Amino acid sequence: MQQSEAWRDLDQRLRAMQDLLRGSGVSDLNLPLALFSLKYLIQEPMFLERLSHRSEQPVERMSDLRSVENLAWTFENTVRWEDRPFTKYLLGDLSRVGSGIGGELLSQLNSPVPPSEVAPWLHERAQSIDLQLGNNTPRELARMIASLTSCDCASRIFDPSCGTGSLLLAASETYHNRLAIIGHELNGYARSWTRVRLALSGLWDADLSPTEPWNPSGTDEFRPTRQYDVVLSNPPFGAQLQLDGIQHSYTLKYLGAHSKSGRISSELAYLLTSYHHLAENGAAAILMPLGVLFRTGMDSSVRKALVDEDAVDAVIALPARLSAPVTTIETAIIILRRRKSDVGTLLIDARHLGVRHGQRVVLDEEATDKILDVYRHRTVEPGFSTVVDTSDLMAQDFNLAPSRYIEQLPTATVDVSVRRDHIATLDRQSRQLLDEYEALIETLMVDTRQRQ
């Protein structure tokens, strides 16, 4: 079966299931995708191998809603998913589905599409799950962020706010599944999709925690003293956290001066967390709102602390609307390293790159390649990138906004007379085409009258 034909069949079935749920008042329209995911995963060799060592046998098929619940429970027990992503979260609305449509709903799962075709379709559709989370990272952006920290010696990757797992998945692709994966996410529904999406990529044993990364009540496994080779994060923006609640994780040198309110923004908390968790030769890439680069107060204190540590390897200003319609805020990637191999801080102003796709701006392959090439070679390109010494950052009150240091190139101007001549030429061509069109219409009308 051709991929386009297979995906068309699966999409039709998915829409039919969603229509059934709408009609029965079920709000979670991602439930059908969870059912498709469960059906795919129970056919995977990893599950079947582990099942062979247990006495329980799975339900033969998803014949009714009760059998689905039993199968999900058996599956989670077999693969030792104690966080229960299916039974506790993703299939939570299954109990609201009326028995009258249960059979019709499950019948849509019986697609003739082979599992090898289902897997890429699941990956694509799971990527577009709309959780209305501000830190749901688009795929092309996640892949670029992961590529910025690529290192042959990396073995452990950490995302302190992993959302639905886009950054962890991108890292697994970049590192070809060589990494131990650790993530934190308070939102159980989002964390469950992370678990499932990683399993769909063959990563069954990711270490996912339902706590904040600075939570002292976590087990030894999740204490903030753990360090990682790679840290990637697209944290929540705009929330205010109690400074005392995270102070145990950092020295005051890292935290900077206390704010008068005793609070710290969520983006700063995760920025500091990312640096705190870095191993000696580790690298972190964190997506931040653009304001973090130039705001005063606590933001300025944190920037100063990181610059004093010589930790800021690069800053990349990105276009707005990368995560629209969830958020249209302008963002930047801050790259931190424990041990920088280069002098100075690379600044890249990529705000003008990307292409508009509907409400979103997408970093296409050309834009991504340009950013990665400039970063890897630390190229100084007029109007796009520069390398700034620490003394220059100090002179600018530790402002890290690339636009402060990169002068935009003048835009090309077109002579007015040349533009007028071009318009006149187009007008003549338009009139000529219109005359030819009217002549053809007249000929067609004459031929029609003669036939009559």
C-alpha positions as a printed Julia matrix, in Angstrom:
452×3 Matrix{Float64}:
   0.0     0.0     0.0
   1.37    3.44   -0.99
   2.1     5.71    1.98
  -0.29    8.39    0.74
  -3.06    5.79    0.41
  -2.26    4.29    3.83
  -2.26    7.66    5.55
  -5.49    8.62    3.82
  -7.14    5.49    5.18
  -5.83    6.11    8.71
  -6.83    9.79    8.64
 -10.35    8.89    7.54
 -10.65    6.42   10.4
  -9.27    8.96   12.87
 -11.79   11.6    11.76
 -14.64    9.1    11.93
 -13.69    8.25   15.52
 -13.47   11.92   16.45
 -16.9    12.56   14.93
 -18.34    9.74   17.04
 -16.81   11.25   20.18
 -18.14   14.71   19.37
 -21.59   13.26   19.0
 -21.37   11.6    22.42
 -20.03   14.7    24.19
 -16.48   13.42   24.8
 -14.06   16.36   24.9
 -10.72   14.57   24.44
 -10.43   14.2    20.67
  -6.94   12.76   21.1
  -8.5     9.58   22.54
  -8.63    7.87   19.1
  -4.92    8.53   18.61
  -4.23    7.0    22.03
  -6.19    3.9    20.99
  -4.22    3.63   17.74
  -0.99    4.0    19.74
  -1.97    1.27   22.19
  -2.9    -1.11   19.39
   0.44   -0.47   17.7
   2.52   -0.87   20.85
   0.98   -4.2    21.87
   2.31   -5.63   18.6
   5.86   -4.44   19.25
   8.55   -7.08   19.93
   9.56   -5.32   23.17
   6.12   -5.86   24.66
   5.72   -9.4    23.33
   9.14  -10.39   24.66
   8.39   -9.07   28.14
   4.94  -10.62   28.05
   6.45  -14.04   27.35
   8.08  -13.92   30.8
   4.77  -13.3    32.57
   1.86  -15.6    33.25
  -0.78  -13.1    32.12
  -2.0   -13.18   28.56
  -3.25  -10.06   26.79
  -6.78   -9.65   25.55
  -6.83  -11.16   22.08
  -8.3    -8.07   20.47
  -9.97   -4.8    21.31
 -13.47   -6.21   21.09
 -15.22   -3.83   23.52
 -14.39   -0.94   25.83
 -13.83   -3.21   28.82
 -11.33   -5.31   26.89
  -9.43   -2.13   25.98
  -9.13   -1.15   29.64
  -7.93   -4.65   30.58
  -5.45   -4.69   27.73
  -4.07   -1.27   28.67
  -3.65   -2.42   32.29
  -1.85   -5.59   31.21
   0.35   -3.63   28.86
   1.41   -1.11   31.53
   2.14   -3.89   34.04
   4.19   -5.8    31.5
   6.38   -2.87   30.42
   6.52   -1.57   34.01
   5.05    1.83   33.35
   4.11    2.68   36.91
   2.92    6.16   35.94
   0.02    4.51   34.03
  -0.07    6.8    30.96
  -2.93    4.97   29.26
  -5.23    3.93   32.1
  -4.76    7.07   34.19
  -4.57    9.77   31.51
  -4.82    9.02   27.79
  -7.78    6.65   27.99
  -9.42    8.55   30.84
 -12.44    9.57   28.75
 -13.09    6.02   27.61
 -15.57    5.57   30.48
 -17.66    8.4    29.05
 -18.08    6.68   25.71
 -21.5     5.12   25.47
 -21.67    1.37   24.89
 -23.81    2.04   21.86
 -20.92    3.58   19.94
 -18.08    1.66   21.6
 -18.11   -1.11   19.01
 -18.3     1.34   16.13
 -15.45    3.36   17.62
 -13.17    0.34   18.02
 -14.03   -1.04   14.59
 -12.2     1.89   13.05
  -8.96    0.49   14.52
  -9.15   -2.49   12.16
  -7.24   -0.86    9.34
  -5.6    -2.96    6.61
  -2.54   -0.68    6.86
   0.48   -2.73    8.07
   2.22   -1.69   11.34
   5.29   -0.5     9.44
   3.08    2.15    7.8
   1.2     2.99   11.0
   4.33    4.0    12.96
   5.33    7.05   10.85
   1.7     8.14   10.7
   1.42    7.99   14.49
   4.59   10.05   14.84
   3.23   12.71   12.51
  -0.21   12.93   14.09
   1.12   12.87   17.65
   3.37   15.81   16.78
   0.32   17.92   16.0
  -1.52   17.2    19.26
  -2.89   20.52   20.41
  -2.43   20.64   24.17
  -2.53   24.44   24.29
   0.8    24.34   26.12
   3.05   27.32   25.62
   6.08   25.03   25.71
   4.92   22.62   23.03
   7.94   22.79   20.69
   7.41   22.57   16.89
   9.36   19.7    15.32
  11.68   21.75   13.11
  12.61   23.99   16.06
  13.14   20.98   18.35
  15.47   19.36   15.84
  17.55   22.5    15.5
  17.82   22.95   19.28
  18.94   19.34   19.66
  21.51   19.75   16.88
  23.05   22.77   18.61
  24.28   20.57   21.45
  25.32   17.48   19.46
  28.37   15.78   20.95
  29.87   12.34   20.34
  30.62   11.84   24.04
  27.07   12.54   25.29
  25.35    9.7    27.15
  22.63   11.38   29.27
  20.09   13.99   28.25
  17.75   15.93   30.5
  14.7    18.11   29.86
  13.47   19.78   33.08
  10.09   20.63   31.51
   9.56   18.1    28.76
   5.93   18.84   27.8
   4.87   16.27   25.2
   8.46   15.21   24.55
   9.35   17.04   21.32
  12.86   17.97   22.46
  13.6    14.52   23.86
  12.42   12.92   20.62
  14.53   15.29   18.55
  17.54   14.46   20.71
  16.94   10.74   20.28
  17.01   11.26   16.49
  20.13   13.43   16.66
  21.98   10.94   18.85
  20.46    7.84   17.21
  18.87    6.57   20.46
  22.27    6.35   22.22
  21.22    8.48   25.18
  19.7     7.75   28.55
  16.65   10.02   28.58
  15.45   11.86   31.69
  12.58   14.32   31.81
  10.41   16.18   34.3
   6.84   17.31   33.62
   4.11   18.24   36.11
   1.27   17.88   33.6
   0.36   14.2    33.7
  -1.46   14.21   30.37
   1.48   15.83   28.56
   3.94   13.53   30.33
   1.92   10.5    29.23
   2.18   11.53   25.6
   5.92   11.91   26.09
   6.05    8.33   27.38
   4.03    6.97   24.46
   5.82    8.98   21.77
   9.21    7.82   23.02
   7.99    4.2    23.03
   6.81    4.61   19.44
  10.45    5.49   18.67
  11.71    2.39   20.48
  12.59    4.19   23.74
  10.59    2.26   26.31
  12.48    3.02   29.51
  12.75    6.8    29.63
  13.1     8.18   33.15
  10.14   10.57   33.5
   9.28   12.32   36.75
   6.07   14.14   37.78
   8.01   16.68   39.89
   9.66   20.03   39.35
  13.4    19.65   38.76
  14.24   21.59   41.94
  11.72   19.77   44.15
  13.61   18.58   47.26
  10.92   16.04   48.09
  11.86   13.93   45.07
  13.68   10.65   45.46
  17.46   10.36   45.21
  16.98    9.59   41.54
  15.66   13.11   40.93
  17.7    15.26   43.27
  19.07   18.42   41.65
  22.65   17.18   42.15
  22.36   14.94   39.1
  24.32   16.18   36.1
  23.85   15.58   32.41
  25.85   15.85   29.22
  23.01   17.57   27.39
  20.18   19.7    28.77
  17.4    20.88   26.45
  14.44   22.93   27.58
  11.48   24.94   26.34
  10.06   25.88   29.74
   6.82   27.65   30.64
   7.06   31.43   30.42
   5.59   34.14   32.62
   4.82   32.31   35.86
   6.2    33.66   39.13
   7.81   31.18   41.53
   8.79   31.59   45.16
  12.54   32.13   45.28
  12.85   30.35   48.61
  11.37   27.23   47.05
  14.32   26.72   44.72
  17.13   28.47   46.57
  18.42   25.2    48.04
  19.52   24.16   44.55
  21.87   27.04   43.88
  24.45   29.28   45.43
  23.61   32.96   45.54
  26.27   33.51   42.89
  24.1    31.6    40.42
  20.85   33.1    41.6
  22.05   36.69   41.58
  20.47   39.33   43.78
  17.15   38.56   45.44
  14.17   40.32   43.97
  12.21   42.56   46.29
   9.14   40.37   45.86
  10.99   37.19   46.79
   9.95   35.68   43.47
  11.64   34.61   40.27
  10.14   34.1    36.81
   9.66   30.54   35.64
  11.91   31.12   32.63
  14.8    32.26   34.83
  14.26   29.35   37.21
  14.54   26.85   34.36
  17.5    28.7    32.82
  19.38   28.37   36.11
  18.22   24.79   36.54
  19.56   23.88   33.11
  22.98   25.28   33.94
  22.99   23.73   37.39
  22.39   20.26   35.94
  25.23   20.43   33.39
  28.09   17.96   33.67
  31.65   19.27   33.51
  31.75   19.13   29.7
  28.01   19.51   29.24
  26.01   21.85   26.99
  22.51   23.24   27.41
  20.18   24.84   24.85
  17.22   26.65   26.4
  14.39   28.45   24.6
  13.68   31.76   26.35
  11.38   34.72   25.76
  13.36   37.48   24.09
  12.87   39.76   27.09
  15.2    37.64   29.21
  18.06   39.0    27.09
  17.55   42.65   28.03
  15.13   43.05   30.96
  16.41   44.68   34.13
  16.11   43.47   37.73
  16.45   39.75   38.38
  16.97   39.03   34.67
  19.99   41.32   34.59
  21.41   39.71   37.75
  21.1    36.22   36.29
  22.7    37.29   32.99
  25.59   38.83   34.91
  26.06   35.67   36.97
  26.16   33.49   33.85
  28.51   35.84   31.99
  30.78   36.0    35.04
  30.89   32.2    34.94
  31.84   32.43   31.24
  28.92   30.1    30.62
  27.12   31.84   27.73
  28.38   30.21   24.56
  25.84   31.67   22.13
  22.51   33.47   21.85
  20.23   33.06   18.82
  17.31   35.47   18.38
  14.46   33.71   16.55
  11.47   34.9    14.52
   8.16   35.55   16.21
   5.17   33.21   15.69
   7.19   29.97   15.7
   4.64   28.45   18.11
   1.53   30.27   16.87
  -1.36   30.19   17.54
  -0.49   29.02   21.08
   1.89   31.96   21.46
   3.28   34.61   19.12
   5.99   35.79   21.5
   9.51   36.37   20.17
  12.01   33.89   21.54
  15.72   33.19   21.64
  17.93   30.16   22.25
  20.56   30.54   24.95
  23.39   27.99   24.76
  25.31   27.42   27.98
  28.46   25.39   28.54
  30.47   24.5    31.62
  33.7    24.65   29.65
  33.65   26.86   26.59
  36.18   26.04   23.92
  35.93   29.46   22.29
  36.54   33.01   23.5
  33.62   35.39   23.6
  29.89   34.89   23.02
  28.45   34.25   19.57
  25.32   36.28   18.84
  23.03   35.44   15.91
  20.08   37.57   14.81
  17.84   35.17   12.9
  14.58   37.06   13.41
  14.14   37.63    9.67
  14.55   33.96    8.69
  11.8    31.37    8.15
   8.7    31.2     5.98
   5.08   31.94    6.82
   2.75   28.9     6.93
  -0.73   30.09    7.87
  -0.56   31.58   11.36
   2.91   30.17   12.03
   6.42   31.03   10.93
   8.4    27.87   10.14
  12.16   27.55   10.19
  12.65   25.79    6.88
  15.71   23.7     6.01
  17.54   26.66    4.5
  17.09   28.76    7.64
  18.05   25.91    9.97
  21.15   25.05    7.96
  22.26   28.68    7.97
  21.92   29.0    11.75
  23.68   25.69   12.45
  26.51   26.44   10.04
  27.17   29.88   11.55
  27.02   28.43   15.07
  29.36   25.5    14.39
  31.96   27.61   12.62
  31.37   30.73   14.75
  31.17   32.72   11.54
  30.94   36.5    11.74
  28.5    37.62    9.05
  27.53   41.3     8.71
  23.89   41.85    9.58
  23.49   38.31   10.94
  26.14   37.26   13.48
  29.04   38.52   15.57
  31.26   37.44   18.46
  31.24   39.72   21.52
  33.86   39.84   24.28
  32.89   39.78   27.93
  34.08   43.38   28.34
  31.61   44.49   25.64
  28.77   42.67   27.4
  29.71   44.36   30.66
  29.72   47.76   28.95
  26.12   47.09   27.82
  24.93   46.04   31.3
  25.07   42.39   30.24
  22.45   42.89   27.54
  22.5    39.69   25.45
  20.12   40.77   22.67
  21.9    40.19   19.33
  20.26   43.29   17.86
  22.21   45.43   20.33
  25.5    44.4    18.74
  24.57   43.52   15.14
  23.9    46.39   12.79
  21.27   45.53   10.23
  22.34   45.86    6.62
  20.51   48.52    4.6
  17.77   47.09    2.46
  18.23   47.32   -1.28
  16.37   50.21   -2.91
  14.9    50.25   -6.39
  15.03   53.37   -8.55
  11.53   54.82   -8.89
  11.88   55.28  -12.66
  12.88   51.62  -13.06
   9.83   50.55  -11.07
   7.55   52.78  -13.21
   8.98   51.33  -16.43
   8.37   47.81  -15.11
   4.76   48.66  -14.25
   4.2    50.14  -17.7
   5.59   46.98  -19.31
   3.25   44.82  -17.24
   0.3    47.03  -18.19
   1.06   46.58  -21.91
   1.38   42.81  -21.5
  -1.88   42.72  -19.54
  -3.76   44.63  -22.26
  -2.31   42.34  -24.95
  -3.4    39.22  -23.07
  -6.86   40.69  -22.5
  -7.24   41.44  -26.25
  -6.2    37.85  -27.07
  -8.66   36.51  -24.51
 -11.58   38.56  -25.89
 -10.73   37.47  -29.45
 -10.78   33.81  -28.43
 -14.15   34.28  -26.7
 -15.6    35.92  -29.81
 -14.32   33.07  -32.01
 -15.84   30.52  -29.63
 -19.22   32.3   -29.7
 -19.21   32.43  -33.54
 -18.44   28.69  -33.75
 -21.25   27.94  -31.29
 -23.82   29.95  -33.3
 -22.79   28.23  -36.55
 -23.29   24.77  -35.0
 -26.75   25.8   -33.82
